[in-house]
């Protein structure tokens, strides 16, 4: 996937409004609706999500992320033509830089850094 990476100054509040990557994986794995039994694990969906997470981390590294976390990485969702796309946000421990890794351009963030 092609990711757009934004490196911002430290963001120190409201992280608890988002679900972590771990919580999101659990939600995807245990997803059920009127057509799915609770015991049916969505392994393909989990695998796809984790592959996108790995790809997002690789993109962030190419944009200066040092590979450490101040706290758990989080997931955000954006509407798209096919439903919703997910992105990731995490804070680097070393200097507090906040990385937003998005599948779509985020003009408001681009203005902040640019």
N, C-alpha and C positions, 0 to 999 in steps of 0.2 A: 504494500500500500504506500502511496505517496503521502507523507506527513508534512505538515507545516509546523515548524517549531518556533515558539516564542520564548525568549529568555527575558524574564522580568526581574525587577528588584524583589526583595523579600515580601511575601504575602503572609501575614501572621495571624489571620483570623478567619473564621467561618469554614474551616476545613470540615467540620463535623456535619455540614449540610450535604456533603457528597458521600457516596459509598466508596469504600476502598476497592482496590483490585481484587483482593481476597473475598470480600463480601459479594462483589459482582460475579465472580466465578461461582460461588456457592449458589447465588440466585439463578444463574444460567443453568447450572447442573441440576437444580431441583425445580426448574420451571415446570409448571403444570397449568393446563387450561382445561376447558371442557372436553377436549379431545385427547388429553394426555393423562396417563395414570401417574401418580406420584412416584412410583418406583422406576419409571422410564427416565433414565439419565440422558441428558442431551450431550453425549460425549463429543460429537462432531462440532456442536456449537461452542463447547468449552475449548476444544482444541483450536478452533478458529480464533476465538477471543484471545487465548494465550499467545498464539502466533502473532496477532496484531500487537499485543503488548510487547513482545520481543522486538518486533519491527519498530515500534515507537521508541523503545529504549535505544536501539541502534541509531535512529535518526537524531535523538537527543544527544547522544555521544558525539556525533559528527558536528553538532551545533554547540559543543562546549561543556555538556554535562559530564561531570567527573565520575559518575557511577555510584554516588552515595545518596542516601535519603535522610532527611531530617525526621520524617515520620512516614507512615505508610503512603504509598501512591494512591491517587483517587481517580475515579472515572466520571466523566461528564457526557451528556447526550445532547445531540443536535438534530433537529428535524432535517430530513433529506427527501429527495424525490421518491426514494424506495422505502421510507419509514423513518428510522433513526440511525444515525452514525454515532459511534462512541469515540471519545478522545481521552487523554490522560493528563493529569496535572500532578506535579510533585515538586517538592522543595529540596534543593541540594543542601546537604549538611554543612559542607565546607564553608560556604560564604552566604548561604541563604537564598541564592538565586532560585526563583520559581520558574519551572519549565512547564509550558502548556504545549502539548503535542496534539494537534488537531487534524482531522481529515478534511476540514474546510478552512478557508480563510476566515479570520476573525478580525475584521477591520478596526474594531475598537481597541483590540490589543496592539495591532500594528501601529495605531496612532500613539499609544503609550510609549512604545519603544523607538518610534521613529522619525 
